[in-house]
């Protein structure tokens, strides 16, 4: 499991790096199939953009991108987007079909 934080057009401060790593560590601990998480922080004029890319087992690559006036809010929103995508992807792969047979589902006669 690797976590990377890089900056485009911005020097990433220690507090921003620590915050992004903390959020990504929480994401990786919640979803153990995630092998690599990468946060890319960018500033263009007054827009703070955060992009989070997560690589999971089974060739799954998920991305979340957001823009806001605050870098910490952008990081939160991007991680939340990737988390929702991970939940949706893993839910699709989960088998919800039970082993119950049709005869077991029919109501039993009273009497």
GIURSUL-V234210 format. One record per residue. N is the residue number from 1. RES is the residue in one letter. PHI is phi in degrees with one decimal (* if undefined). BURIAL is 1 if it has 9 or more other ideal C-beta (glycine too) atoms within 8 Angstrom, else 0. D_LAST is the distance of its C-alpha to the last C-alpha in whole Angstrom. Layout:
((N;RES;PHI;BURIAL;D_LAST) (N;RES;PHI;BURIAL;D_LAST))
//
This chain:
((1;X;*;0;60) (2;X;-122.5;0;63) (3;X;-125.3;1;64) (4;X;-122.9;0;67) (5;X;-130.1;1;68) (6;X;-127.0;1;71) (7;X;-126.6;1;73) (8;X;-110.2;0;74) (9;X;60.2;0;77) (10;X;-153.6;0;77) (11;X;-87.4;0;77) (12;X;-77.0;1;74) (13;X;-74.8;0;75) (14;X;-62.7;0;73) (15;X;-68.5;0;71) (16;X;-65.9;1;69) (17;X;-63.2;1;69) (18;X;-63.0;0;67) (19;X;-65.1;1;65) (20;X;-64.6;1;64) (21;X;-64.3;1;64) (22;X;-63.1;0;61) (23;X;-66.3;1;59) (24;X;-71.7;1;59) (25;X;-63.6;1;58) (26;X;-62.8;0;55) (27;X;-63.9;1;54) (28;X;-68.0;1;55) (29;X;-70.5;0;53) (30;X;-75.9;0;50) (31;X;-120.8;1;50) (32;X;-68.4;0;51) (33;X;-77.2;1;51) (34;X;-75.4;1;54) (35;X;-92.1;0;58) (36;X;-144.3;1;60) (37;X;-130.1;1;61) (38;X;-133.4;1;64) (39;X;-108.3;1;65) (40;X;-116.9;1;68) (41;X;-105.9;1;69) (42;X;-143.9;1;72) (43;X;-126.8;1;74) (44;X;-129.2;0;75) (45;X;54.8;0;77) (46;X;-107.0;0;75) (47;X;-98.1;1;72) (48;X;-101.4;1;70) (49;X;-112.0;1;68) (50;X;-128.5;1;65) (51;X;-126.6;1;64) (52;X;-119.5;1;61) (53;X;-119.8;1;61) (54;X;-119.4;1;58) (55;X;-107.9;1;58) (56;X;-122.5;1;55) (57;X;-61.7;0;54) (58;X;86.6;0;53) (59;X;59.0;0;56) (60;X;-98.6;1;54) (61;X;-127.0;0;57) (62;X;-121.1;1;56) (63;X;-130.6;1;59) (64;X;-136.2;1;59) (65;X;-129.6;1;62) (66;X;-143.0;1;62) (67;X;-133.8;0;66) (68;X;-154.1;1;66) (69;X;-84.0;0;69) (70;X;-126.5;0;68) (71;X;-66.4;1;68) (72;X;-66.8;0;65) (73;X;-66.9;1;63) (74;X;-64.4;1;63) (75;X;-63.1;1;62) (76;X;-59.0;1;59) (77;X;-65.6;1;58) (78;X;-65.8;1;59) (79;X;-66.0;1;57) (80;X;-63.1;1;54) (81;X;-64.5;1;54) (82;X;-65.9;1;54) (83;X;-62.1;1;51) (84;X;-65.1;0;49) (85;X;-65.2;1;50) (86;X;-63.5;1;49) (87;X;-59.1;0;46) (88;X;-64.4;0;45) (89;X;-65.7;1;47) (90;X;-70.7;1;45) (91;X;-66.4;0;42) (92;X;-65.8;0;42) (93;X;-80.0;0;43) (94;X;-76.6;0;40) (95;X;-86.3;0;37) (96;X;-98.6;0;34) (97;X;-78.1;0;31) (98;X;-84.6;0;29) (99;X;-95.0;0;28) (100;X;-70.8;0;24) (101;X;-95.2;0;23) (102;X;-62.3;0;21) (103;X;-66.4;0;18) (104;X;-75.3;0;18) (105;X;-87.2;0;18) (106;X;-72.7;0;15) (107;X;-67.0;0;12) (108;X;-79.4;0;9) (109;X;-66.7;0;6) (110;X;-85.4;0;4) (111;X;145.4;0;0))
//
